[in-house]
Amino acid sequence: MNCPQCGEPIAPELKFCTNCGAPVSQAAPAANAAPMPAPASTSPSPTAPASTTPTPTSTVAQPPAADAEMPSVASATSSAPATPAAATMATAVAQPHRRHTKRIVAAIVVVVLVLVAGTATFLGMHRMLPWQSIPVPTLDQLASKQGTSVDSLTADQVEQELKSEGFQTSRSQQYSGKSAGAFLAFSNVSEGQQLKHGSLIDIIESLGPGVPQGTVGTQATDSKQALADMNVPVTYKAVVTSVPGSSFSPAGTDSGSTGTDAGSTSSSAATPGTVVATYPADGQPVTDTDKGITVAVATQSDTGIPIDYYGQDPDAVQADLESRGYTVTRKAKFSTKANVGKVVASDPALGTAAATGAKVTLYYGVDSSSTHDVFTNIYQPTTGASDGPEAAQGTYCRKDGNCITLSKDCSGSYCELYSSQAPKSSSTTGASTALQTCFGAQASCLPSTKDEWQTITSTYSYQAQDLIYGSTGTFELTTDRQLRDATCETDWDTQIGGSGPGDTVTRCVDDKLQTYSSSQSQIPADNPSYQMDDVWYVYVPVGADIASVAKAGYFDADAMNEAASQGDPNADTPYLVARDPSLYDETKIHMADVTNLDEYKQGPFVPFLGNSSRLTVKPAPSDQSAYYLVENPVDPNNLGAFPETDIDDLNSSDESTSEPSESAQPSPSATSSESSASPSASPSATPKTYTPDEVKAAVGSGDFTPIAGTYCAKYSQTPGSCYTIDASGNITLSDDYDNRGTEQLKTTVDDWQDMSGNSTMLYLSGLDSYGGCKTSSGVDHSNFDCSNANTVWPYQILYCPDPAAIDWTSLGAMSTPKENVPFVRPAPQGASQDYTNWGDYFNYAYYKVS
């Protein structure tokens, strides 16, 4: 039969069309029934036409009587009668179709059940079902899978294995004795702990050795093990703090904050036994594994310059020092906002056991409002009021740990500032690395009185846009050599062409200085080159208007866009913006290639705003590019000047009763004559004193043990500079500006006599002949060859084994030794001198500290 709705053939036993879904009537024919005649033709009723398709309510089939006439389904749409043969055929066709459909459905159900079961089995076997837990792998299991040992596992390897087990991972980092990248531990789980699939496991990764953040301010005994675990040498130094009951005792100290992650201070910095400074600075990595970590620990003393002065009122500190016999001078130093107007440093350094009567310079914090005051009269040292670039001295660090140190040198007629990126040079050609703030600074670019700041820009119009002359409070620092004219060849020492010897001229051609006869018809044009120095800093004191500098176009536009996404610098801490040569396509340009060179020929690498050929500065100021001042009570770079101490002995001394054990060592704060005789000596031992004859005998045999040790300047204008001599006679200097490196002292020791013939000290030298020198390649020269520009003076020292054994007053000395410990002093080059002509001789001695 056919569907009354769509006309498609359907089996008679079906109630609905398999094509369109319409309901149909059913009639089951009787077995062996005769063919039924067609019904008589009748007129259709007006209300129920014969040709109308039955409604759903009239399609329920009723079993017919044996002799009843039954219309076929096809009669609803056609007058053709349905034959018994057609019905039989439809039924036969529909039965296999139905069975086939059931089989397909059954097969699909079976497949689905198999897949579900298999998936569940897989997830269950791998402990990945939501209600199941899995164990955190043991370190042995992780190492085995990586084919390595537990101690050699890296954070990357552990992360790889954990992810393969279905865990999520994160990382934490900390300093340790393992190399950078090594796996240390899990921070939030333990081995074998049951966790759900997808749980987060935090991996602790090693940063290599360093000073853990927060070490400064802790008790040295508490941080001892953590530092020892760094697997580098750890040296402890004693710094002086006030005795209990003084006006500057620890209870009243407020050290403030550095405002930078590069270092920190603590309000309890002066408590005996407390770590007050470290090198590297607190939170910074170890860069020299041989030198390791140096830790400054507070010890009590009623003499010296207490560390407690840090952060205090300068007037009160000066009054306290003068009441104890010290001579005090005050100078400004750029500081954090918290320390403006407070003591931030001293010379000799805070914490130094300076003898009574010593000259002390106190540094008090200033901000950008004092920039012009700081740079007034800086080359008139006799006034005693000049500050100059030394107000910026200190260590400056970026947040990524990269640091720059600006240190002063006062060995000349005035103090100069040098950068660790361009140390002081021994060059004799004048290509100095001393830092300047303006073009021709040493000559006349800075005023000698404060009133001149109002008129200097009109007097020197070409300097009007150097930052130091503006009102932003910022200033530039760069080397003298960067401000020079172009140079020839690749170094800074060879100058541009000019008059040569005799009837000749010199010209820079192809980066070589060539000599030509002045009578030559055609002499090549001079074409020297400009070089970009590593040192070009924009100094930004607290309160400075760096935004106006940027608005004036000082910094590169692309660099400004990049800085905008890196956060603003911390305005409460002084910082440097250091030009980065690696960000430039060219760092050397020939003069002939500079098309807009101005009359002062400063070149493109001098970015003063008034320079018409300037290249803008990269990077621009941001929290990532800023080198922040590390402000600590003790300069980490000068820790070598302090005596070593044993913190275990120090701790036992602090906790001792009136009945100390027989093995206890004298405390640094002891008041007995034995311990107070040498304020800088180590508290754990009293060094043996040698006579001059014993020293000569030992050194003559090659044994330098009697003079071996570290000797440091404490009272000069360069505190922290130290000589080190080992038992084999190898000598080095910490601030070796002449790049002499390590030199072997000769075994010949001479008695050194002053001009009056007094034999007071011993003379030792790195050369056989007195007053000799050597080339930069190490070849010794005699006295007559020392004027060569490529020669370097060797180590020549005077050694005093026992200062107390000499009557210095009778020799005409203006003062006596600052400490009764062995000391060395650079020997006069080429001639003897009299003590009466040496001024305050003992301020410039290097006293033995270990």
Stockholm file with secondary structure:
# STOCKHOLM 1.0

chainA/1-850         MNCPQCGEPIAPELKFCTNCGAPVSQAAPAANAAPMPAPASTSPSPTAPASTTPTPTSTVAQPPAADAEMPSVASATSSAPATPAAATMATAVAQPHRRHTKRIVAAIVVVVLVLVAGTATFLGMHRMLPWQSIPVPTLDQLASKQGTSVDSLTADQVEQELKSEGFQTSRSQQYSGKSAGAFLAFSNVSEGQQLKHGSLIDIIESLGPGVPQGTVGTQATDSKQALADMNVPVTYKAVVTSVPGSSFSPAGTDSGSTGTDAGSTSSSAATPGTVVATYPADGQPVTDTDKGITVAVATQSDTGIPIDYYGQDPDAVQADLESRGYTVTRKAKFSTKANVGKVVASDPALGTAAATGAKVTLYYGVDSSSTHDVFTNIYQPTTGASDGPEAAQGTYCRKDGNCITLSKDCSGSYCELYSSQAPKSSSTTGASTALQTCFGAQASCLPSTKDEWQTITSTYSYQAQDLIYGSTGTFELTTDRQLRDATCETDWDTQIGGSGPGDTVTRCVDDKLQTYSSSQSQIPADNPSYQMDDVWYVYVPVGADIASVAKAGYFDADAMNEAASQGDPNADTPYLVARDPSLYDETKIHMADVTNLDEYKQGPFVPFLGNSSRLTVKPAPSDQSAYYLVENPVDPNNLGAFPETDIDDLNSSDESTSEPSESAQPSPSATSSESSASPSASPSATPKTYTPDEVKAAVGSGDFTPIAGTYCAKYSQTPGSCYTIDASGNITLSDDYDNRGTEQLKTTVDDWQDMSGNSTMLYLSGLDSYGGCKTSSGVDHSNFDCSNANTVWPYQILYCPDPAAIDWTSLGAMSTPKENVPFVRPAPQGASQDYTNWGDYFNYAYYKVS
#=GR chainA/1-850 SS CBCTTTCCBCCTTCSBCTTTCCBCCCCCCCTTCCCCCCCCCCCCCSSSCTTSCCCGGGCCCCCCCTTCCCCCGGGGTCSSCCCHHHHHHHHHHHHHHHHHHHHHHHHHHHHHHHHHHHHHHHHHHTTCSTTCEEECCCHHHHHHHHTSCGGGCBHHHHHHHHHHTTCEEEEEEECCSSCTTBEEEESSCCTTCEEETTCEEEEEEECCSBCCTTCTTSBHHHHHHHHHTTCSCEEEEEEEECCTTSTTSGGGCCCCCCSSTTCCCCTTTTSTTBEEEEESCTTCBCSCTTTCEEEEEEEECSSSCCGGGTTSCHHHHHHHHHHTTCEEEEEEEECCGGGBTSEEEEESCTTCCCCTTCEEEEEEEECGGGHHHHTSSTTCGGGSCCCGGGGGCEEEECTTSCEEEEEEECSSSSCEEEETTBCCCCCSSSCCCCEESSTTTTTTSSCSSGGGGGTHHHHSGGGTTSGGGSSSSCEEEEETGGGSCCBSSSSSSSCCCCBCSSSEEEEEETTEEEEEETTCSCCCCCCCEEECCSCEEEEECTTCCHHHHHHTTCBCHHHHHHHTTSCCCCTTSCEEEECCGGGCSCSEEEGGGCTTCCTTCCCTTCCCTTCTTCCCBSSCCCTTTCEEECCCSSCGGGGGGSCBCCHHHHHHHHHCCSSCCTTCCCCTTCCSHHHHTCTTSCTTCCCCCCCHHHHHHHHHTTCCGGGCEEEEECSSSSTTCEEEECTTCEEEETTCTTCCCCEECCSCCEEEECTTCCEEEEEEESSSSTTCEEETTSCEECGGGTTSTTEECCCEEEEESCGGGSCTGGGTCSSCCSSSSCEEEECCSSSCCCGGGSSSGGGGCEEECC
#=GC SS_cons         CBCTTTCCBCCTTCSBCTTTCCBCCCCCCCTTCCCCCCCCCCCCCSSSCTTSCCCGGGCCCCCCCTTCCCCCGGGGTCSSCCCHHHHHHHHHHHHHHHHHHHHHHHHHHHHHHHHHHHHHHHHHHTTCSTTCEEECCCHHHHHHHHTSCGGGCBHHHHHHHHHHTTCEEEEEEECCSSCTTBEEEESSCCTTCEEETTCEEEEEEECCSBCCTTCTTSBHHHHHHHHHTTCSCEEEEEEEECCTTSTTSGGGCCCCCCSSTTCCCCTTTTSTTBEEEEESCTTCBCSCTTTCEEEEEEEECSSSCCGGGTTSCHHHHHHHHHHTTCEEEEEEEECCGGGBTSEEEEESCTTCCCCTTCEEEEEEEECGGGHHHHTSSTTCGGGSCCCGGGGGCEEEECTTSCEEEEEEECSSSSCEEEETTBCCCCCSSSCCCCEESSTTTTTTSSCSSGGGGGTHHHHSGGGTTSGGGSSSSCEEEEETGGGSCCBSSSSSSSCCCCBCSSSEEEEEETTEEEEEETTCSCCCCCCCEEECCSCEEEEECTTCCHHHHHHTTCBCHHHHHHHTTSCCCCTTSCEEEECCGGGCSCSEEEGGGCTTCCTTCCCTTCCCTTCTTCCCBSSCCCTTTCEEECCCSSCGGGGGGSCBCCHHHHHHHHHCCSSCCTTCCCCTTCCSHHHHTCTTSCTTCCCCCCCHHHHHHHHHTTCCGGGCEEEEECSSSSTTCEEEECTTCEEEETTCTTCCCCEECCSCCEEEECTTCCEEEEEEESSSSTTCEEETTSCEECGGGTTSTTEECCCEEEEESCGGGSCTGGGTCSSCCSSSSCEEEECCSSSCCCGGGSSSGGGGCEEECC
//
